[in-house]
Amino acid sequence: MGTRLREITKDQPKGMLVIDEKPIIEQSICKLIEMGIDRIVIGTGYLAEAYERLALQYPQIKCIRNDEYEKTGSMYTLYNLKDHISGDILLLECDLIYEKKPLELLIKHKERDVILASELTGSKDEVFIETDEFHLLVNMSKNRNKLSNIYAELVGITKISYNTFQAMCHYATSTQYDSSKLNYEDALVGISKNIKIYVQKLRNFAWCEIDDKHHLYRAKHYIYPIIKAKEKTYPPVKRNILLNPGPATTTDTVKYAQVVPDICPREGEFGDIMQFISTELTRFVADPEEYTAILFGGSGTAVVESILSSVIGEDTVLIINNGVYGRRMCQMAEVYGLKYIEYRSAPDEALDLASLEAVIQNSTAKISHLAVVHNETTTGLLNDIGSIGQLCKKYHVYMIVDAVSSYGAIPIDMNVMNISYLAASSNKNIQGMAGVGFVIANKAQLETTGCLKPRNFYLHLYEQYKYFLATKQMRFTPPVQTLYALKQAIIETRLESIKERYSRYSEAWEVLIDGITQLGLTHLVKKENHSRIITAIIEPNTPSYDFEEMHDYFSRCGYTIYPGKLDAKNTFRVANIGDITHKDMELFVSLLKQYLISISYYNSRRENNGNSKT
Ligand SMILES: *Cc1c(COP(=O)(O)O)cnc(C)c1O
């Protein structure tokens, strides 16, 4: 009945909701037919005629009405279909959009009864699933407190063998509760004591149930575009594994998102896309009501420069320099003639916050801003911006964070961390194409910069902000296709979630660290201070080693590694960002081993000596 979507469902049932030209149930039916399913029974109720009209177009469909739909649960509807079911079935809810992949998985699954499940979506209407250690169904509920563990979330696509279907019908007629109110989930739980029902959890697949207007927004803007992109068939692009710190390896769906009809970026349609991008980039780290993302055509450096040259007045900025990117901010301050204090710290050790505080306290000049790099890409040193933010709060200093190499992977909360301005770009952890830089700013603070005397033109943050607010356009030609790719990359990031992305990255990083350690190599920054995103590895100390040679060797295998950037120590760098997994890193480690053997740095004898078990 879709009572929570009254606007849309007052004259049509929920399954007839149209997303991108076709009703969602019709999209589902087309997928089933493509999978070779040729008998489809729809249990109808509310405004059943709509489904009956659909059945006229598809000879595969038969509709069976449940006239008691207002008073009964979904099991009652299913029970009514029993005379039309004579074998194994796939049971689908009508209000789902989903990608086709899991249908095939269920049909081919070796278990006969399989509930399709996903990671928790946090959609607020989830049915949680409890399983035993073999992932067999124990219980399901919308109330998480009723379960003793939560393994996954119910999707609403279930493979049910004929025997099991009969058992469900039997359960429905024999339960002591009012059986007409039973939902099919209750029947599955009811019989699960006697029949093994396997719960198949799938990661990273796009689906969405639509019950209310938040779900509908999510379906239209985040999930449907993913499904559409994944189900388009394009030839795969040769996959290179970029282990340089950005641009990172991207998905084919992001690459192909750039192939769009030519469009003038001054058109309203393109403005809407940029508005979506700006809002969603903000939402990853802050509330879009209070913060905003200002987009520029340019790389990460452009937006760091935009902040430094746009928001600081006649007072002093304290710049933390513990690597190349910190030093770069000092160079910018120099070029723009800012008053600045350089706070130097070792590139491989945690900052000494007490000494930093002493600098703020003892400064004779008024420090209005502090600038720091979150993940120092030179070494992978992670600066503790949470604590620095508290220091800034205490001394009424605005904090500027270069988060170019952390945004999109390491969870950030600008409000909690007290960050006023944050810089990031399209081609690192957000996994888009190079060409868009963006500043996420606290609106109230940004507003106060309008009266400062300008030091720049193209990069003027306040002008770019005001212009976008008024027109939904950038002041100058935007990188149009890069923005289409960024939109797709944002949607894919949301689907995975930043938390999950970081654990995927971390998993690859653990493989890297274990691998190089076994090969007798060491890395610069201690684990507890490490960003787990990029690692500076000390070069093998042997004359036969040559970075260029090693680089070319990896290139031939489809891997790109990166030189070091420290004056004092000889390092090379390996990043573990982008569309890669721990498996890619396992292959990298074994290739590295081959290389180290080829230069006689490493041999299997050494491997045996190093292994305490032998
Ligand atoms: C990559 C990066 C930048 C920007 O570099 P571009 O070459 O301009 O994209 C800035 N800061 C940090 C910490 C980075 O890792």
The ligand as a Gaussian input file, in Angstrom:
#p B3LYP/6-31G(d) Opt

LIG

0 1
 C       48.341000      14.817000      -3.521000
 C       48.433000      15.808000      -2.457000
 C       48.251000      17.178000      -2.714000
 C       47.950000      17.743000      -4.063000
 O       48.775000      17.338000      -5.066000
 P       48.385000      17.623000      -6.598000
 O       49.564000      17.130000      -7.330000
 O       48.170000      19.069000      -6.716000
 O       47.137000      16.849000      -6.831000
 C       48.273000      18.035000      -1.645000
 N       48.480000      17.590000      -0.397000
 C       48.659000      16.298000      -0.128000
 C       48.839000      15.878000       1.304000
 C       48.645000      15.358000      -1.138000
 O       48.821000      14.067000      -0.865000

